[in-house]
Structures are given as structure tokens and as C-alpha cells.
Amino acid sequence: MLIRNATLEDLSSILQLNAEFEHDLSPADAARMEYLYECADHRRVLEAGAAVIGFMFAMRDGNAYDGDNYKWFADRYATFLYVDRIAVASEYLRQRLGQRLYSDLFVSARRMGVSHVTCEVNVDPPNVVSLSFHEKLGFRQVGIRATSSMKLVSLQASALADWVDPFSQARPDSVWKAPQSCRP
């Protein structure tokens, strides 16, 4: 398994993974996924052989990203890295690959100098697996909000100061910065 920076060529595989978990993530067509890719300050894929089997997009504070949950965190945290979406192909679940993607993210967050990693998890409809997963990673609920898509989400944060890397050898090969089009 290899974690590497995502490329535009990976977007079709990322779209397929997003579609597989659309009920837990949010719908995204090709144009929306390209927008997310362009805005992401941390865009990574997980490969098995030549196949993309997982991905993660995260946006740093100061980004012009249009997500309402991102904006909620921006109103409350001076520095943060917001996980917009993460997915691992269903046949690879329960192999700690999501944890590896998060470990990689926390390393990047430290390099960026942010204080928190943030995300949201559905509570209505409930995503019990994700709630438990994020709790084990040290995330705590810091808010709750109803979304425009009629979901209720738990807004969660994990302080970098409290995080210990369970995969100390996991290091990103580089940190991407969002293109100017996503900066105010």
C-alpha cells in the first residue's frame, strides 16, 4: 500500500469511491470533484498496486472553499485543516487504511503549523462506524448543525498537541498548496 499525492488523472477513481460512499459523504459530479481537488491543501490517494483504493481531501484555514461545514470551523478556529472527505474501497475496510490516511494527514497538519484537524460526521442519519472511528483517533464533538441536505452532523476537532502518530514511519512526500483560485 502506498499513500501519495493525488493527481488529476486520479479523479475518475476518486469519483467512483465517492459514489460508493455517497450516503456517508456528499454527492459529487466530475466538476464538483475537480473543484474539491483544486481547493484541497492536502489531497492524497491510497494505492494497492496500480489501483486507487482510497482518498482524502482536506482544506486549510484561509481557503475560499465554499463548504458550509468548513465555514463553520473557519468562524471558530484560527488555524485548522478540515477533512472534506475520506473514503476507502469497501473490500479494503477494517485494515486500518483510514487510520493510515489520517496519520498521513496529521503529519501534514503539523508541517503546516495548524492547531486542529476538523471534520464532520453524520448523526442523522447516523454513521455509527465513522463516529467510533473518529473518537478512537481523538476527535471530540465541538458542535452540531443541520445541513442543507437535511442531515444532522457532529462537528468534530482533534488538537494537534494531543495527537500521537501510530504509524511513525508515515510521512508525506510533499505538501500541496491549493491553487490561487481557491484562495481569497
N, C-alpha and C positions, 0 to 999 in steps of 0.2 A: 504494500500500500504506500502511496506517495501523495503528499499534500503539496500542491504547487499553486502558483498564481493562475487564476482563470484568464482565458483569452476569449476574444470574440468568437473564435472557432468552437468554443465550448458551449455557446448559448443554446444550441439545439438540444444538447444533452441536458443542460440545466432546465430548459423548458419542460422536458419530459419528466424530470424529477419533480419539478414544481407541480405539474399536473397530477402526478401520483399522490401527492400530499396536499392538494388544493384545499381540502376540507379543513386542514390544520393551518395552512398558510393563507395566502390570498391568491385569487386568480391573477394570471399574468399572461398576456399575449406577447408576441415577439417584440413589439415596440416597447411595451412596458418593461420587459426583461432587459432590453438593451439600455433603457433609461436607468434601471436599477444598477446595472453593470457600470455604466458611466459615472453614476453618483457614488458608488461604493469606494471607500478608502481602504477597505480590506475585502478582497474578492478572491476566494480560494476554491479550489476543487480538490476532491479526493479521487485518486485513480487506482484502479485494480487492473494491472496490465495496461492496455490502451483505452480502457473504458472509464468514463467519468461516472462514479457511483455515489458521489456526494458533492455538496457545495455549500458555501456560506457567503453571504453578502452583509457587510456592516458599514455604517456611516459614522463618521466622526462629528463631534460638535462643530458648529460653524459651517455646516454643509447647507446648501439650498434645497436639499431633498424635500419633497412635498408630503411625506407621510405624516399623518396626524399623530400617531404614537411617538414618532421621532420628535415632533414639535412639542409634545407634552414633556419629554425629557429635556429638550432644549430650554424650556421655560424654567427648569428646576435645577439643572446641573451645569456648572461652568465648563467642565471637561468630561466627556464620555465617549464611548464607542458603542453605537446602537446596532444590535443584530436585527436586521430586517427579515432575513430568512435563512434557514438552515434545513437541509434535507439529506438523508442517506437512503439509498435504494432499499426497498423492503427486504430483499434477500440478504442484505448485509447488516440488518439491525441486530442489536444485542451483542455486538463485537467491540464495543467501546469506541466506535469510529466517530460518533457525535462528540464524545468526550475529547477525542484527538483533535477534532476541528476547533472545539472551544479552547483547548490548551494552546493551539497554534494562535488563536485569536488573542488570548491573554498575553502571550509573548509580544505580539504586535502592539497591543494596547500599552504595555509597559514601555516599548520603544517610542510610542507616540507621546507618552507622558500624560495620559488621561487618568482620571481618578476612579472611574467606574466603567464597567461593561453593563449595558442595559438591554432589555428585551421585553416582549410581552408574550403571555401565554393565554390561550383561550380558557375561560372558566365557564362560559355558557355560549355554545355547547362546550362541555368540559373536555380538556385534553389532559387527562389524569397522568398519562405516561410522561408528557412533557413537564408538567408541574413537579412531579417527583424527580425527574432528571435534573431540572434546574435547581431544585432545592439541594440535591446532592452536590452540585457544583458550587454551592454557596450563595445562590441568588435568594433575595428576600423581596417580598412584595412591598412596594413603596407607593402604590396607588392602584386604582381600579377605574376603568372607564368603559362606556358603551361606544362601540364603533359605528361608523356609517353603514356598515354591512350587517348591522343588528347582532353583533357578537358582543359579549362582555369579556374584557381582557384584564388579566392581572399584570400590572406594570411592575417589572422586577429589575433589581440592580444588584451588582456584586462589586464590592470595593476592591480595587487592585491591591491595596495594602494588606488585605486578608487572604489573598489567593496564593496557593502553593501549587506549582506545576507537577502533576502526577507523571508527566512524560518529559522529564527534564532534558531529554535529547531533542525534543520537538522544537525546532527553530525555523521561522520563515526565512526563505532565501532572499526576500526583499519585501518592503512595504510599499504598496501602491498609494498614490495620492489621486484623489478624484480630479477629473479634468476641470478646467476653469468653468465649463458650462454648468457645473453643479455648485459652484462657489458664488456667494453673494457678491 
